[in-house]
């Protein structure tokens, strides 16, 4: 039985990958739970995908859809997290179901190179399906200005309200950071799209000049060739596995430089976390990264897919502990003022309430 206190809260049905999945959307969802969103609304979360074989993923998706069909009738609003490729096709079934039963829908797009997916990978019939599906939503949230332009001009064609809604994190207590250690940290999927090949080549080039240089790779391998390359560089590269919670915090405290050489990026939660721990950050000038890293002020940007550009940028940081300190301190200040979870939750609740109110007024 719902208490009178709970009865005044919105009933939110949220879908996305299972919270155990190693990925950016799961990190966003887990941050929402850590911030107490489930205490501010009556939140039901359904994970539509788990890591594993295709058969396991299919079973999880079928089970999630059946659970969703039972729950959607009783919610006030549906919140859908999705990226591109399989993530979109899977979520499209949930979006269409919510639309058929007349529920307002918050679409939350997290990048995943949606531009390539929509413009280059799909035929005209598939693009029409994507556009029609997304226009069943009530509001679209995108995580950076580049995606906002894409959806307004190419995908939705101004039919659906679209808001820039960058990711956010809980800001940890300030800790003392020792700069000049030459300890590099990477967090993410260990694959070519994350620029790991070029990063490893740059580290190999720099090792002779900086004997104390060491790269710690946190994440899951998705490429056996990269695994073999990492194993061959044990003198300067260590794989630390997928890290989370206190373990991740300890690595962010330990390392003075954080590097993310992605080919494309929506808006990296790991960069926000590194900023909050005052790391000196070197990252690709792609997607939503320039929204967080102001080049030369809160970090350094380099060109994607370029070993030479990564090497040159890292050399600046390795040569200058004072520069690392200044960038790290400025990064923490920026993430605290612009990307804090308190502001994020407040804005999300406002979006929920406005969307539900508008939906009820049109019924």
Beta strands, then each sheet from edge to edge (+ up, - down):
strand 1: 11-16
strand 2: 42-47
strand 3: 77-82
strand 4: 104-109
strand 5: 139-142
strand 6: 162-164
strand 7: 183-187
strand 8: 214-218
strand 9: 237-241
strand 10: 257-260
strand 11: 280-284
strand 12: 300-302
sheet 1: 2+ 1+ 3+ 4+ 5+ 6+
sheet 2: 9+ 8+ 7+ 10+ 11+ 12+
end
